[in-house]
Amino acid sequence: MKISKEFFGNGGPWHIANIISLFRIVGTPVWLFAALYLKLDVLVIGGIYLFLGLTDMIDGTIARIKKLKSDYGRALDAMGDITYLVLGGVYVAVKGLVSHTAQAIALGGICFIIILNVLRFTYFKKKNFGRSFAGCVTMWIVGTFLILAVFGIVWEWYMTIAIFMIYYHGFEDIVRLSSKKFKGWLF
């Protein structure tokens, strides 16, 4: 069997950046299962979750350096981000690392962003807004909060900022969906 360069090379959908994104999509549920059902040390659980988070930075950097940008890659990366953040939040919730109120508020914000993304991809047919500073900051703040929480470090003030950023990012997407130029009051 001959491996096609059109499919697996730089011109195809399965280049290294997309494979790394797919690794995050598949690896995060495997991590969650292992973290919840296997008797692993918190440092191992946290280290694996941190590594999965770093793949988000690695795949984007490789895609930009090698000029491998595509709608497919952006969608795959977005799916990896959502999988990573939602399942990290599931772990934090199941382990009871934050209050039920904080869980409900954060879950509402995540559902809000997921619904906006479904609208964006289906009804509005906008595959990508491009990188936004608020989106990047939100990913870093929420991701860092989850990584710290997985390691057992939970700061209420930092959790409040993370939840605020989830909602801010959602409201920024609403304004972007309305096709207006928007300079966020925060970023």
Disulfide bonds with the S-S distance in Angstrom:
none
